Amino acid sequence: MVLIRIIKEYLNKQKPLDGEVFRKIQYYYLKNDTKSENRWWALLDRSKLNNLRQLLKNSHFARAFNALVEMLGL
């Protein structure tokens, strides 16, 4: 149901870029907003979902990525 809602929101818009999706996931994770975070996770296909999970398992990458979350456009 969530995925359908997101698709409708982006129906007449361009699908968000992977970097935007990754940033939003971490942004909402850091804000402790699980509902919004899950909406962005739903946009990823299986391979990108697995890639991001693997990336975030590495604490060095996760910390570096989290340090950049507030910088829009990166």
N, C-alpha and C positions, 0 to 999 in steps of 0.2 A: 504494500500500500504506500509506503514511504517513497519507494522508487518511482511509482506512478505519479505521485505528487511532484517530485523533483523534475521528472520528464515534462510534465505539463508546464512547470515554471519556465523551463528552458525550451519549450516547443518552438517559439518564434525567436529564440536567441541562440547564439552560438554556445555550444557545450563548453563549460569551463576547461581551461588548460590543466594538465596534470599538476603543474606546480601550484596552481591556485587551489586545487582539490587537496593536495598534500598540506599546504599551508593552513587551510581552513580546518582540516582534521586536527592538526597540532594546536591551532589557536583555540578551538573549542575544548580540546583535551586539557590544555593548561587552565582554561576558565572553568573546568569541571562541569561542562555542559554536555552531558552524554547524549541527549536527544539530538542536538544540532550536530555533534560529532558523528553520530551514526548516519545522519542524513547524507553527509559528505562521503563516508565510507561506501555508501550504497552506489555511488557514481563510478566506482572503480571496477574494472573487469577483473577476473580471477588472477591473471598474471601480475597486474599492477598492484592488486591487493596483497598478494604474496610478497612481491618485491618490497613494498612499503613496510610490511610487518617485519621482514627480515632486516631491513635497514634500521628500523626503530629498536630492534633487539640489541643492537650494538650501542652501548651507553655513550660512547664518544660521538657517534653520528647523531644520536638523539639529542644530546646536549647542544651540539653545534647547530642543529636544525632549529631547536627551540629558541636559541639565541637570536635567530634571524626572523622568527615568526612575525614580529611587530613591524618588520620592514616590508611594506607593500611593494610589489613589483619584482621581488627577487625570486 
